Amino acid sequence: VYKRQTPTNTPTVTPTNTVTPTATPTPTVTPTNTVTPTVTATPTPTVTPTLTVTPTASSIPPEPMELFVRTAAPSEAFYIKVPQLGDLGQSLSYNAVVDWGDGDTTPITGYTSTGISHVYATAGDWVITISGLCEGLGFRRDFNAYSFTAMNRLVEIRQWGDTGLKTLKEAFRWCTNVEITAIDVPNLTNVTDLSGMFRQSTAVTTGFAGWDLSTITNMDFMFYSGGNPDIGTWDVSNVESFHDMFRSNTLFNRDISAWRPSSALNMYGMFQSTTLFNSPLNAWTVGTVQNMGGMFYNTSVFNQDLNCLLYTSDAADDQWRV
């Protein structure tokens, strides 16, 4: 007797396919050489700064004096005086050049009793310049002919300039045709005496505005027999002497009522023999005046109220009083 064995079913094993992974080839990367660019430095130009020089007053050449002269015929001459002494009695210095306007020049290096002169070959209009140091000047007649005709050839003062003037005493006396057309003013810093400056200079009228007269103490004979200068705005408070300032002037009739001659000592003959002058003067301060002799003698039309010319020195308001 045997036992029948039931066969055991052995499961069929389905073989698992073993997948052998395929290696994906890694691409070979050829390294790119990184090129570092060479920077060529453009050199920055070295800028040398331009030095701006601001001129100082001492480095700026002073402006020349400029005059206008007219000759009417060939061989006419013009003469310039070269004074020896200044207003304070000091010796004057010169280091100037006169350009006569026709191509010729003359140096001025010192005082000369005859001055300097120039003869023009032809008739014409000439611009004369005086450059450099010229502490005094004037214009004179022809000594040989004893004639004042040469002085009448001066027609204009076109520019005062700055030549270091220390005197203008009688500078333009007998220059009967001269006019002032300059837009600048004279430098009077070292000048104290304007006596006779425009004596018998009958053509002067304008060009006097803006003058600094703070150093001026003497105006004697300044416009004696002269013209009709517009001087109403002048500050004459430091002037001490007006002796014969307008005497025999038949043209002057400006309003000088705003003047305050508070330092005046001498007004002798100031308006004597004037024929047109009639400006009010009742506001003038004249408390210091010592001499008024002949001040209005022979004045043809003057008819202003001065209350009287006798002055009481202790008057409270320093004006004309009995």
C-alpha positions as CSV (number, residue, x, y, z in Angstrom):
1,V,0.0,0.0,0.0
2,Y,1.4,3.1,-0.9
3,K,0.3,6.7,-0.7
4,R,-0.2,8.5,-3.8
5,Q,1.6,11.7,-3.8
6,T,0.0,14.7,-5.2
7,P,2.5,16.4,-7.4
8,T,3.6,19.9,-6.2
9,N,3.3,22.5,-8.9
10,T,6.5,24.3,-9.0
11,P,5.9,27.8,-10.1
12,T,7.4,28.7,-13.3
13,V,9.8,31.5,-12.8
14,T,9.7,33.9,-15.5
15,P,13.1,35.0,-15.8
16,T,13.5,38.7,-15.3
17,N,15.4,40.3,-18.0
18,T,18.4,41.9,-16.5
19,V,18.8,45.2,-18.2
20,T,22.3,46.2,-18.4
21,P,22.2,49.9,-18.4
22,T,23.8,51.5,-21.4
23,A,26.2,54.1,-20.4
24,T,25.5,57.3,-22.1
25,P,28.8,58.6,-23.0
26,T,29.6,61.9,-21.4
27,P,30.6,64.2,-24.1
28,T,34.1,65.3,-24.0
29,V,34.1,69.0,-23.5
30,T,37.1,70.7,-24.9
31,P,37.6,73.6,-22.6
32,T,37.5,77.0,-24.2
33,N,40.4,79.1,-23.3
34,T,39.1,82.2,-21.7
35,V,40.9,85.0,-23.2
36,T,41.3,87.9,-20.8
37,P,41.3,91.0,-23.1
38,T,44.3,93.2,-22.7
39,V,43.1,96.6,-21.9
40,T,45.3,99.2,-23.6
41,A,45.3,102.2,-21.3
42,T,44.9,105.3,-23.2
43,P,47.1,107.7,-21.4
44,T,45.2,110.7,-19.9
45,P,47.0,113.8,-21.2
46,T,48.5,115.8,-18.6
47,V,46.8,119.2,-18.7
48,T,49.1,122.0,-17.7
49,P,46.7,124.5,-16.2
50,T,46.9,128.0,-17.8
51,L,47.8,130.5,-15.2
52,T,45.5,133.4,-15.5
53,V,47.4,136.5,-14.3
54,T,45.2,139.2,-12.9
55,P,47.1,142.4,-13.6
56,T,47.8,144.5,-10.6
57,A,47.4,148.2,-10.7
58,S,51.1,148.7,-10.9
59,S,51.4,146.4,-14.0
60,I,48.8,148.2,-16.1
61,P,50.4,151.0,-18.1
62,P,48.6,154.3,-17.3
63,E,46.6,155.8,-20.1
64,P,48.2,158.5,-22.1
65,M,47.0,162.1,-22.4
66,E,45.5,162.6,-25.8
67,L,45.2,166.0,-27.6
68,F,43.8,167.1,-30.9
69,V,45.7,169.7,-32.9
70,R,44.9,171.3,-36.2
71,T,47.4,173.0,-38.5
72,A,46.2,175.2,-41.4
73,A,49.3,175.4,-43.5
74,P,52.6,173.5,-44.0
75,S,55.5,174.2,-41.6
76,E,53.2,175.2,-38.7
77,A,54.6,174.3,-35.3
78,F,53.2,173.3,-31.9
79,Y,54.9,173.8,-28.5
80,I,54.6,172.1,-25.2
81,K,55.9,173.6,-22.0
82,V,57.8,171.4,-19.5
83,P,57.5,173.1,-16.1
84,Q,60.3,172.8,-13.5
85,L,58.4,173.0,-10.2
86,G,55.2,171.5,-8.9
87,D,52.5,173.2,-6.8
88,L,54.4,172.6,-3.6
89,G,57.7,173.9,-5.0
90,Q,59.1,170.4,-5.6
91,S,61.2,169.5,-8.7
92,L,59.1,167.7,-11.2
93,S,60.1,164.4,-12.9
94,Y,59.7,163.3,-16.5
95,N,60.1,160.1,-18.4
96,A,57.6,160.5,-21.2
97,V,57.3,160.2,-24.9
98,V,55.3,162.7,-27.1
99,D,53.9,161.1,-30.3
100,W,53.1,164.0,-32.6
101,G,50.7,162.0,-34.7
102,D,52.6,162.2,-37.9
103,G,55.1,159.4,-37.2
104,D,57.6,161.5,-35.2
105,T,58.2,161.3,-31.5
106,T,60.1,163.3,-28.9
107,P,61.2,162.1,-25.5
108,I,60.7,164.3,-22.4
109,T,63.4,163.4,-19.8
110,G,63.6,166.6,-17.7
111,Y,62.9,170.2,-17.4
112,T,63.8,172.5,-20.2
113,S,63.2,176.3,-20.3
114,T,62.1,176.2,-23.9
115,G,60.0,173.1,-23.7
116,I,59.7,170.9,-26.8
117,S,58.2,171.7,-30.2
118,H,57.4,170.0,-33.5
119,V,56.9,171.4,-37.0
120,Y,54.3,169.7,-39.2
121,A,55.3,169.3,-42.8
122,T,51.7,169.6,-44.0
123,A,48.4,171.1,-42.9
124,G,46.1,168.7,-41.2
125,D,44.5,167.3,-38.1
126,W,46.8,165.5,-35.6
127,V,46.3,163.4,-32.5
128,I,49.1,164.0,-30.0
129,T,49.7,161.5,-27.2
130,I,51.8,162.0,-24.1
131,S,52.7,158.6,-22.6
132,G,54.7,157.9,-19.4
133,L,55.6,160.1,-16.5
134,C,54.9,163.7,-17.2
135,E,54.3,165.6,-13.9
136,G,53.7,169.0,-15.5
137,L,52.8,170.4,-18.8
138,G,51.4,173.5,-20.6
139,F,51.3,175.0,-24.0
140,R,53.3,178.1,-25.1
141,R,53.5,180.6,-27.8
142,D,56.1,180.8,-30.5
143,F,59.0,182.7,-28.9
144,N,60.5,183.7,-32.2
145,A,57.4,185.3,-33.6
146,Y,56.0,186.4,-30.2
147,S,52.7,185.0,-31.4
148,F,50.0,183.1,-29.5
149,T,48.8,181.5,-32.8
150,A,50.5,178.2,-32.0
151,M,48.4,177.8,-28.8
152,N,45.2,178.3,-30.8
153,R,46.1,175.1,-32.8
154,L,45.1,173.0,-29.8
155,V,41.4,172.1,-30.4
156,E,40.5,169.3,-28.0
157,I,41.5,167.6,-24.9
158,R,40.4,164.1,-25.9
159,Q,41.7,162.1,-23.0
160,W,43.2,163.2,-19.7
161,G,44.9,159.9,-19.1
162,D,47.2,159.6,-16.1
163,T,50.7,160.9,-16.5
164,G,51.3,161.7,-12.8
165,L,50.5,165.4,-13.0
166,K,51.6,167.5,-10.0
167,T,50.7,170.9,-11.5
168,L,48.2,172.3,-14.0
169,K,48.9,175.9,-13.2
170,E,48.2,178.0,-16.3
171,A,48.3,174.8,-18.4
172,F,45.8,175.9,-21.0
173,R,46.2,179.7,-20.7
174,W,45.6,181.4,-24.1
175,C,44.4,178.2,-25.7
176,T,41.4,180.0,-27.1
177,N,40.0,177.2,-29.2
178,V,40.4,174.2,-26.8
179,E,37.4,172.2,-25.8
180,I,37.2,169.2,-23.4
181,T,35.7,166.1,-25.2
182,A,37.3,163.6,-22.8
183,I,35.0,161.1,-21.1
184,D,37.6,160.6,-18.3
185,V,38.6,163.2,-15.7
186,P,42.0,164.5,-14.7
187,N,43.8,162.8,-11.8
188,L,44.3,165.7,-9.4
189,T,45.5,163.6,-6.5
190,N,48.9,165.4,-6.4
191,V,47.6,168.8,-7.6
192,T,46.7,171.7,-5.3
193,D,46.8,174.7,-7.7
194,L,44.6,175.3,-10.7
195,S,45.2,179.0,-10.9
196,G,45.0,180.3,-14.4
197,M,44.4,176.8,-15.8
198,F,41.9,178.0,-18.4
199,R,42.6,181.7,-18.3
200,Q,41.6,183.3,-21.6
201,S,40.4,179.8,-22.9
202,T,37.1,181.1,-24.2
203,A,35.9,177.9,-25.8
204,V,35.6,175.7,-22.8
205,T,32.1,174.8,-21.8
206,T,31.6,171.1,-20.9
207,G,33.8,168.3,-19.5
208,F,34.0,169.4,-15.9
209,A,31.6,167.0,-14.3
210,G,33.0,164.5,-11.8
211,W,36.3,166.3,-11.1
212,D,37.6,165.4,-7.6
213,L,38.8,168.7,-6.2
214,S,39.4,167.5,-2.7
215,T,43.1,168.5,-2.9
216,I,42.6,171.8,-4.6
217,T,43.2,175.0,-2.5
218,N,43.9,177.6,-5.2
219,M,41.6,178.7,-8.1
220,D,42.9,182.2,-8.6
221,F,42.4,183.5,-12.2
222,M,41.2,180.0,-13.3
223,F,38.6,181.3,-15.8
224,Y,39.8,184.9,-16.0
225,S,38.6,186.3,-19.4
226,G,37.6,182.7,-20.1
227,G,34.6,180.6,-21.2
228,N,31.4,179.4,-19.8
229,P,32.3,176.1,-18.0
230,D,29.6,173.9,-16.6
231,I,31.0,173.8,-13.0
232,G,27.8,174.0,-11.0
233,T,28.2,170.6,-9.3
234,W,31.8,171.2,-8.2
235,D,32.7,170.6,-4.5
236,V,34.9,173.6,-3.7
237,S,34.8,173.2,0.0
238,N,38.5,172.9,0.4
239,V,39.4,175.8,-1.9
240,E,41.0,178.7,0.0
241,S,41.5,181.3,-2.7
242,F,39.2,182.4,-5.5
243,H,41.1,185.6,-6.3
244,D,39.9,187.0,-9.7
245,M,38.6,183.6,-10.6
246,F,36.0,184.9,-13.1
247,R,37.3,188.4,-13.5
248,S,36.6,190.1,-16.9
249,N,34.8,186.9,-18.1
250,T,32.1,188.1,-20.5
251,L,30.7,184.6,-21.1
252,F,30.3,183.0,-17.7
253,N,26.7,182.7,-16.4
254,R,26.4,179.3,-14.8
255,D,24.3,178.5,-11.7
256,I,26.8,178.0,-8.9
257,S,24.3,178.4,-6.1
258,A,25.1,174.9,-4.8
259,W,28.7,175.7,-4.0
260,R,29.7,175.8,-0.4
261,P,33.1,177.5,-0.2
262,S,33.4,176.9,3.5
263,S,37.2,177.1,3.5
264,A,37.5,180.3,1.5
265,L,39.9,183.0,2.7
266,N,40.2,185.2,-0.4
267,M,37.4,186.2,-2.9
268,Y,39.0,189.4,-4.0
269,G,37.7,190.5,-7.4
270,M,36.1,187.0,-7.9
271,F,33.3,188.3,-10.3
272,Q,34.8,191.7,-11.1
273,S,33.8,193.0,-14.6
274,T,31.7,190.0,-15.5
275,T,28.9,190.9,-17.9
276,L,26.5,188.0,-17.8
277,F,26.9,186.4,-14.4
278,N,23.7,186.6,-12.2
279,S,23.6,183.4,-10.2
280,P,22.1,183.4,-6.7
281,L,24.7,183.0,-4.0
282,N,22.6,183.6,-0.8
283,A,23.2,180.0,0.4
284,W,27.0,180.2,0.3
285,T,28.9,179.6,3.4
286,V,31.5,182.3,3.7
287,G,32.3,182.6,7.3
288,T,36.0,182.1,6.8
289,V,36.5,184.8,4.1
290,Q,39.0,187.5,5.0
291,N,39.0,189.5,1.7
292,M,36.0,190.3,-0.5
293,G,37.4,193.5,-2.0
294,G,36.0,194.3,-5.5
295,M,34.2,191.0,-5.5
296,F,31.3,192.4,-7.6
297,Y,32.9,195.5,-8.9
298,N,31.7,196.6,-12.3
299,T,29.4,193.6,-12.8
300,S,26.9,194.6,-15.4
301,V,23.9,192.5,-14.6
302,F,24.4,190.9,-11.2
303,N,21.3,191.6,-9.2
304,Q,21.0,188.9,-6.5
305,D,19.9,189.5,-2.9
306,L,22.9,188.9,-0.6
307,N,21.4,190.9,2.3
308,C,24.7,192.8,2.3
309,L,28.3,192.0,1.8
310,L,29.4,193.0,5.3
311,Y,29.7,189.8,7.2
312,T,29.3,189.0,10.9
313,S,31.7,186.1,11.6
314,D,29.6,184.7,14.4
315,A,26.5,184.3,12.4
316,A,24.9,181.0,13.3
317,D,24.4,179.8,9.8
318,D,27.6,181.0,8.2
319,Q,25.8,182.9,5.5
320,W,25.7,186.5,4.2
321,R,24.7,188.9,6.9
322,V,24.7,192.6,7.7
